[in-house]
Amino acid sequence: MEYKIEIHTEVQKFLNAQDSKTQHRLIKGLKRLKNDPLSHDIKKLKGTKGRPDLYRLRIGNYRAIFSIEDDTVKVIEIIPREKGYGWLALLLVA
């Protein structure tokens, strides 16, 4: 089964702001989600009780945060590794 990838507008802005080498690497990583969004290098994030499950894909020094709904992978955030997941707590409380 092939999944459709939906990218949040803020993620698209983030991608557009990156240099071409980084853009290419991130897009290549996101395309891997089309065939198997739950492959061995995906980690389910904890603390999403009562909300859609969130997952993390490592792409070099970046982390792509996404959810899976039916046949669609929704990429909601790409963060640099050093940024951490503090923003996620705010998202889950809201």
N, CA, C and O atoms as a DFTB+ gen file, in Angstrom:
376 C
 N C O
     1  1       0.845      -1.187       0.000
     2  2       0.000       0.000       0.000
     3  2       0.887       1.245       0.000
     4  3       1.834       1.351       0.779
     5  1       0.567       2.164      -0.872
     6  2       1.318       3.415      -0.908
     7  2       0.523       4.497      -0.191
     8  3      -0.672       4.668      -0.432
     9  1       1.191       5.217       0.683
    10  2       0.568       6.285       1.463
    11  2       0.752       7.632       0.776
    12  3       1.753       7.866       0.099
    13  1      -0.213       8.501       0.956
    14  2      -0.128       9.871       0.480
    15  2       0.586      10.677       1.573
    16  3       0.323      10.469       2.758
    17  1       1.464      11.573       1.197
    18  2       2.168      12.405       2.182
    19  2       1.604      13.818       2.118
    20  3       1.600      14.455       1.065
    21  1       1.133      14.291       3.258
    22  2       0.576      15.640       3.376
    23  2       1.505      16.438       4.284
    24  3       1.790      16.029       5.409
    25  1       1.973      17.575       3.789
    26  2       2.944      18.384       4.533
    27  2       2.274      19.663       5.015
    28  3       1.678      20.399       4.228
    29  1       2.377      19.920       6.315
    30  2       1.813      21.126       6.922
    31  2       2.487      22.358       6.311
    32  3       3.653      22.297       5.921
    33  1       1.771      23.454       6.229
    34  2       2.310      24.672       5.604
    35  2       3.574      25.178       6.314
    36  3       4.487      25.682       5.660
    37  1       3.631      25.048       7.650
    38  2       4.833      25.482       8.381
    39  2       6.030      24.605       8.034
    40  3       7.161      25.087       7.988
    41  1       5.787      23.326       7.793
    42  2       6.861      22.418       7.384
    43  2       7.355      22.820       6.000
    44  3       8.558      22.806       5.742
    45  1       6.439      23.176       5.112
    46  2       6.825      23.607       3.767
    47  2       7.676      24.877       3.843
    48  3       8.665      25.003       3.121
    49  1       7.301      25.808       4.705
    50  2       8.093      27.038       4.887
    51  2       9.488      26.691       5.402
    52  3      10.480      27.259       4.947
    53  1       9.561      25.751       6.357
    54  2      10.845      25.325       6.907
    55  2      11.714      24.727       5.801
    56  3      12.896      25.050       5.688
    57  1      11.119      23.855       4.989
    58  2      11.869      23.235       3.893
    59  2      12.380      24.280       2.914
    60  3      13.528      24.209       2.476
    61  1      11.545      25.243       2.568
    62  2      11.935      26.294       1.616
    63  2      13.070      27.160       2.146
    64  3      13.831      27.725       1.361
    65  1      13.194      27.271       3.464
    66  2      14.229      28.109       4.064
    67  2      15.590      27.403       4.151
    68  3      16.590      28.036       4.487
    69  1      15.633      26.116       3.856
    70  2      16.875      25.353       3.955
    71  2      17.678      25.451       2.666
    72  3      17.139      25.756       1.602
    73  1      18.990      25.185       2.780
    74  2      19.818      25.155       1.572
    75  2      19.427      23.927       0.742
    76  3      18.783      23.012       1.255
    77  1      19.808      23.907      -0.514
    78  2      19.337      22.862      -1.434
    79  2      19.789      21.463      -1.011
    80  3      19.043      20.501      -1.191
    81  1      20.980      21.333      -0.461
    82  2      21.473      20.023      -0.022
    83  2      20.606      19.484       1.122
    84  3      20.233      18.311       1.118
    85  1      20.289      20.335       2.094
    86  2      19.453      19.931       3.224
    87  2      18.037      19.635       2.760
    88  3      17.434      18.655       3.197
    89  1      17.497      20.479       1.873
    90  2      16.159      20.239       1.313
    91  2      16.089      18.863       0.662
    92  3      15.155      18.099       0.905
    93  1      17.060      18.558      -0.146
    94  2      17.080      17.279      -0.860
    95  2      17.110      16.111       0.122
    96  3      16.375      15.137      -0.044
    97  1      17.952      16.207       1.137
    98  2      18.059      15.133       2.125
    99  2      16.750      14.954       2.886
   100  3      16.319      13.823       3.105
   101  1      16.107      16.057       3.295
   102  2      14.851      15.975       4.036
   103  2      13.718      15.414       3.166
   104  3      12.946      14.569       3.620
   105  1      13.622      15.878       1.939
   106  2      12.574      15.388       1.037
   107  2      12.776      13.903       0.737
   108  3      11.814      13.137       0.696
   109  1      14.012      13.509       0.529
   110  2      14.313      12.095       0.293
   111  2      13.878      11.250       1.496
   112  3      13.315      10.169       1.325
   113  1      14.136      11.738       2.700
   114  2      13.723      11.033       3.910
   115  2      12.209      10.935       4.031
   116  3      11.677       9.888       4.400
   117  1      11.513      12.029       3.720
   118  2      10.050      12.031       3.804
   119  2       9.425      11.098       2.765
   120  3       8.386      10.491       3.024
   121  1      10.045      10.983       1.607
   122  2       9.515      10.098       0.570
   123  2       9.543       8.634       1.004
   124  3       8.752       7.828       0.514
   125  1      10.443       8.287       1.916
   126  2      10.493       6.905       2.420
   127  2       9.211       6.532       3.147
   128  3       8.875       5.353       3.251
   129  1       8.486       7.542       3.655
   130  2       7.252       7.283       4.387
   131  2       6.137       6.778       3.473
   132  3       5.173       6.180       3.951
   133  1       6.255       7.009       2.172
   134  2       5.216       6.588       1.224
   135  2       4.964       5.087       1.266
   136  3       3.815       4.645       1.249
   137  1       6.027       4.312       1.322
   138  2       5.893       2.860       1.244
   139  2       5.706       2.193       2.594
   140  3       4.934       1.241       2.705
   141  1       6.387       2.664       3.612
   142  2       6.312       2.022       4.930
   143  2       6.519       3.055       6.032
   144  3       7.642       3.237       6.502
   145  1       5.446       3.738       6.453
   146  2       5.604       4.783       7.466
   147  2       5.912       4.243       8.862
   148  3       6.158       5.030       9.776
   149  1       5.905       2.942       9.048
   150  2       6.233       2.370      10.353
   151  2       7.440       1.444      10.255
   152  3       7.485       0.401      10.907
   153  1       8.423       1.832       9.432
   154  2       9.622       1.019       9.259
   155  2      10.442       0.984      10.548
   156  3      10.075       1.601      11.548
   157  1      11.527       0.273      10.508
   158  2      12.327       0.021      11.710
   159  2      12.937       1.275      12.337
   160  3      13.224       1.266      13.534
   161  1      13.144       2.336      11.589
   162  2      13.776       3.532      12.155
   163  2      12.764       4.598      12.585
   164  3      13.132       5.750      12.817
   165  1      11.501       4.214      12.688
   166  2      10.447       5.117      13.162
   167  2      10.208       4.843      14.638
   168  3      10.207       3.692      15.074
   169  1      10.006       5.908      15.401
   170  2       9.740       5.747      16.824
   171  2       8.395       6.395      17.157
   172  3       8.137       7.532      16.763
   173  1       7.547       5.677      17.879
   174  2       6.277       6.238      18.326
   175  2       6.554       7.137      19.519
   176  3       7.270       6.744      20.440
   177  1       5.998       8.336      19.509
   178  2       6.206       9.271      20.603
   179  2       5.217       8.991      21.726
   180  3       4.055       8.671      21.479
   181  1       5.683       9.113      22.938
   182  2       4.838       8.862      24.103
   183  2       4.074      10.127      24.480
   184  3       4.459      11.235      24.108
   185  1       2.985       9.944      25.224
   186  2       2.246      11.083      25.752
   187  2       1.209      11.635      24.805
   188  3       0.818      12.796      24.932
   189  1       0.751      10.836      23.859
   190  2      -0.251      11.329      22.918
   191  2      -1.635      10.744      23.228
   192  3      -2.493      10.664      22.349
   193  1      -1.837      10.343      24.464
   194  2      -3.099       9.723      24.862
   195  2      -4.286      10.636      24.536
   196  3      -4.263      11.828      24.841
   197  1      -5.313      10.071      23.918
   198  2      -6.505      10.842      23.575
   199  2      -6.374      11.637      22.295
   200  3      -7.317      12.318      21.893
   201  1      -5.239      11.564      21.653
   202  2      -4.991      12.267      20.394
   203  2      -4.432      11.258      19.396
   204  3      -4.034      10.161      19.786
   205  1      -4.398      11.614      18.123
   206  2      -3.790      10.685      17.155
   207  2      -2.341      10.393      17.540
   208  3      -1.626      11.276      18.013
   209  1      -1.917       9.150      17.333
   210  2      -0.538       8.786      17.633
   211  2       0.411       9.601      16.767
   212  3       0.145       9.846      15.590
   213  1       1.518      10.016      17.366
   214  2       2.559      10.745      16.643
   215  2       3.794       9.867      16.564
   216  3       4.074       9.072      17.460
   217  1       4.518      10.028      15.478
   218  2       5.724       9.249      15.241
   219  2       6.854      10.191      14.847
   220  3       6.632      11.326      14.426
   221  1       8.086       9.675      15.002
   222  2       9.269      10.470      14.681
   223  2      10.149       9.709      13.699
   224  3      10.426       8.524      13.885
   225  1      10.577      10.390      12.673
   226  2      11.527       9.850      11.711
   227  2      12.818      10.647      11.829
   228  3      12.808      11.875      11.734
   229  1      13.926       9.951      12.034
   230  2      15.223      10.619      12.063
   231  2      15.740      10.784      10.646
   232  3      15.799       9.829       9.871
   233  1      16.115      12.019      10.320
   234  2      16.727      12.322       9.024
   235  2      17.970      13.138       9.331
   236  3      17.913      14.367       9.379
   237  1      19.079      12.471       9.538
   238  2      20.316      13.157       9.912
   239  2      20.140      13.895      11.228
   240  3      19.775      13.292      12.238
   241  1      20.398      15.198      11.221
   242  2      20.255      16.010      12.435
   243  2      18.855      16.586      12.602
   244  3      18.643      17.472      13.430
   245  1      17.912      16.096      11.831
   246  2      16.535      16.586      11.894
   247  2      15.591      15.456      12.292
   248  3      15.889      14.275      12.115
   249  1      14.452      15.853      12.831
   250  2      13.413      14.904      13.212
   251  2      12.116      15.347      12.559
   252  3      11.681      16.485      12.736
   253  1      11.497      14.446      11.803
   254  2      10.199      14.721      11.190
   255  2       9.137      14.095      12.084
   256  3       9.194      12.899      12.369
   257  1       8.181      14.882      12.523
   258  2       7.087      14.423      13.381
   259  2       5.849      14.285      12.495
   260  3       5.495      15.202      11.754
   261  1       5.199      13.126      12.584
   262  2       4.051      12.890      11.715
   263  2       3.026      12.000      12.380
   264  3       3.310      11.328      13.372
   265  1       1.828      12.005      11.817
   266  2       0.765      11.093      12.236
   267  2       0.313      10.322      10.997
   268  3       0.592      10.715       9.864
   269  1      -0.385       9.224      11.238
   270  2      -0.906       8.409      10.139
   271  2      -2.409       8.333      10.303
   272  3      -2.910       7.892      11.337
   273  1      -3.125       8.765       9.279
   274  2      -4.580       8.714       9.285
   275  2      -5.034       8.044       8.003
   276  3      -4.877       8.594       6.913
   277  1      -5.593       6.859       8.137
   278  2      -6.013       6.031       7.001
   279  2      -4.831       5.805       6.061
   280  3      -3.859       5.155       6.447
   281  1      -4.894       6.324       4.845
   282  2      -3.802       6.131       3.892
   283  2      -2.974       7.401       3.690
   284  3      -2.337       7.583       2.653
   285  1      -2.995       8.286       4.712
   286  2      -2.285       9.567       4.613
   287  2      -1.301       9.726       5.767
   288  3      -1.646       9.504       6.928
   289  1      -0.086      10.109       5.436
   290  2       0.930      10.461       6.426
   291  2       0.940      11.976       6.496
   292  3       1.207      12.644       5.497
   293  1       0.649      12.527       7.679
   294  2       0.595      13.977       7.853
   295  2       1.847      14.441       8.604
   296  3       1.995      14.186       9.799
   297  1       2.738      15.120       7.891
   298  2       3.969      15.639       8.497
   299  2       3.624      16.982       9.120
   300  3       3.279      17.934       8.420
   301  1       3.721      17.049      10.463
   302  2       3.291      18.264      11.161
   303  2       4.449      19.145      11.623
   304  3       4.249      20.314      11.952
   305  1       5.660      18.586      11.647
   306  2       6.796      19.383      12.131
   307  2       8.095      18.728      11.683
   308  3       8.195      17.503      11.622
   309  1       9.077      19.547      11.373
   310  2      10.459      19.098      11.221
   311  2      11.279      19.969      12.147
   312  3      11.246      21.197      12.061
   313  1      12.012      19.324      13.031
   314  2      12.790      20.075      14.011
   315  2      14.251      19.662      13.960
   316  3      14.555      18.495      13.714
   317  1      15.157      20.604      14.190
   318  2      16.562      20.234      14.361
   319  2      16.699      19.409      15.635
   320  3      15.986      19.649      16.609
   321  1      17.594      18.457      15.636
   322  2      17.763      17.556      16.766
   323  2      17.973      18.319      18.078
   324  3      17.426      17.933      19.111
   325  1      18.741      19.368      18.044
   326  2      19.067      20.097      19.277
   327  2      17.886      20.876      19.851
   328  3      17.923      21.280      21.013
   329  1      16.840      21.094      19.052
   330  2      15.672      21.845      19.543
   331  2      14.915      21.084      20.626
   332  3      14.380      21.689      21.554
   333  1      14.870      19.759      20.509
   334  2      14.171      18.953      21.503
   335  2      12.676      18.925      21.275
   336  3      12.167      19.450      20.284
   337  1      11.982      18.299      22.214
   338  2      10.561      18.055      22.054
   339  2       9.702      18.875      23.013
   340  3       8.540      18.529      23.227
   341  1      10.227      19.939      23.592
   342  2       9.457      20.776      24.511
   343  2       8.215      21.359      23.882
   344  3       7.192      21.496      24.552
   345  1       8.280      21.707      22.605
   346  2       7.126      22.244      21.875
   347  2       5.987      21.232      21.824
   348  3       4.815      21.604      21.758
   349  1       6.344      19.940      21.856
   350  2       5.338      18.892      21.741
   351  2       4.415      18.870      22.965
   352  3       3.221      18.599      22.834
   353  1       4.955      19.151      24.142
   354  2       4.140      19.179      25.357
   355  2       3.054      20.230      25.243
   356  3       1.926      20.001      25.679
   357  1       3.374      21.378      24.666
   358  2       2.376      22.435      24.477
   359  2       1.288      22.001      23.505
   360  3       0.112      22.301      23.707
   361  1       1.677      21.304      22.466
   362  2       0.734      20.811      21.472
   363  2      -0.241      19.797      22.090
   364  3      -1.436      19.813      21.794
   365  1       0.280      18.929      22.939
   366  2      -0.539      17.867      23.520
   367  2      -1.482      18.384      24.591
   368  3      -2.542      17.797      24.809
   369  1      -1.122      19.469      25.266
   370  2      -1.962      20.029      26.326
   371  2      -3.122      20.813      25.711
   372  3      -4.238      20.807      26.232
   373  1      -2.842      21.483      24.603
   374  2      -3.863      22.346      23.957
   375  2      -5.057      21.578      23.473
   376  3      -5.984      22.166      22.916
